[in-house]
Amino acid sequence: MFQFTLYTALVISISGFLYQVCRFKKKNLFFKKNKKFNGNKTAFNLKGIVFNTVFQIKLLKAGGMRWGIHFLVFLSFLYLVFFHALDDVTSHVFLNNYEPTIDPYQFLRNLAGGFILIGCVTFLYRRVLKTKIHQENKIKYKGIFSILLIVLVIGSGFLLETAKIISEPVFMEMVEEYSDLAEASELLDLKLFWEKNYHVVFTNDLLATEDKLENGRNLNEEYCLSCHSNVKSAFISGSLAKKFRPMGKILNHYRADGSLYVMHYLLSFLMLASLPFSRLFHMVLIPFASSVSHTNTENFQKNIAFIHTATLYACTNCGYCSQVCSVFPNFQITGNHDILPHSKIESVKAMINNPFALNLNRLKSGNAECTFCRKCTDICPSNIDLQGVWAFLDEQLVAMGYIDNYHFVKNASPGFWTKKENETLSFQKVLTTNLADKIDAFENCVQCTICTNVCPVVEYDSNHNDMTPQQIMNLLRLGKKHLATGTRMVWNCLTCYSCQEHCPEQIKVADILLELRNNGNLMADRINLNPSIDKGT
């Protein structure tokens, strides 16, 4: 039965892998439209596979403790796969005198299983209970099935080992196969020693004496010690065996070890079969994302660069990218989840599957907030070229007729904003800090132009800019907030905070410019999402 189930799981897993390859090739057409691919060069990055997939160097940027826990879980998973699940194939080949019940292998198996359980609990806590990063429900519960399946596999493995430790039938099978005990008294002495030291539960009560225990110790050294270390090293399953000893006779009667054996292996086969269809497929997708890049400079110059959609599915929704996102404050004001990289990538995948089932105006607005600072790409543990994804997304949305808010606002007349400001005012007040509405926030501006002199936008983009930071402050003093919102300066601002840091009057110039832009985004989004509002300029 197990052999048939294993082959079935392998067939399903391989078929699923081939299905995913075909699916990704089809999805690639979404970003490849109207591109010529003659001479397309793919940069194969072996270094990326080794350093990011094996050693997970990118994860170090998210924090040393996170990297340490994740790396230990990763090594533990590899150990259990290669030296436990595949022990008949690998362990006896690479390890001399390997037996799963001797140390250090017995200890390492418990240690590895313990690390994996800790990692799974940490994942569940961080994803479901801890809301440090704003998670939508479509992301919050992603991967729960895979994690719970791993917990069941590891948990059933510990319970199986526990049941085998306390099992009298298992003990008798080992005695019959590996010893030549002829006298009943010797068997009783060995039973007594295993009852005291290995937690085996026997049907009949045994009378202990010092002589019998000593004789049992000698028999154990002669017949058993080469294959069975003390169960103290199995610190998890051994501890569980102590807890389950009161129920030992019942468990032995119903051969709980046999039932748990079937459960453990069926769960393992289920994990194998579900690998291409669950978050476990990251074991394949992350090395792929770390190994290839179609967005090298040469491909961009030839207009043949593209994003392989398989790399999008390497995203684990860990949220590290959103924690370092330069425009995270924009999300706090607008509430648009498509500003956050880890949420936006889910919207991109949904758009590829069915563009019309998604709020593309919201996605357009969120993507337009990106400053292309590369922080998300630099920290991504899956090594996804997020910067390239946002660039291609912008190109795709423009091709579909969704103009970003920057151009929408730039093309709107001041009179248009004056008319529309009142229509969206109540909506803004709920979400913004209202610095631009507080006179004491900007009235002390003396028009010294220091903010203008340190502004990189004014210095490097004066031909395409209209007003300077101090002129924006003057518009606010004149009560012309609607005019300020539509200026290019507000929408070109890099939020570098140079103006704010150098202001002698300590005016929050950058915060005000950011608020104005967010107000403009809110108004533009509301106008674009509400068909009843006139969009004419």
PyMOL commands that set and color helices and strands:
alter all, ss='L'
color gray80, all
select helices_A, chain A and resi 2-27+29-32+46-54+57-60+64-85+87-94+105-129+137-140+144-166+168-178+184-197+210-223+231-233+237-253+256-277+279-291+297-301+309-312+320-323+328-334+337-339+341-353+355-357+360-368+375-379+386-399+405-410+414-431+435-437+439-441+450-453+456-460+462-464+469-477+481-485+488-492+498-502+509-529
alter helices_A, ss='H'
color red, helices_A
select strands_A, chain A and resi 43-44+292-293
alter strands_A, ss='S'
color yellow, strands_A
deselect
rebuild
show_as cartoon
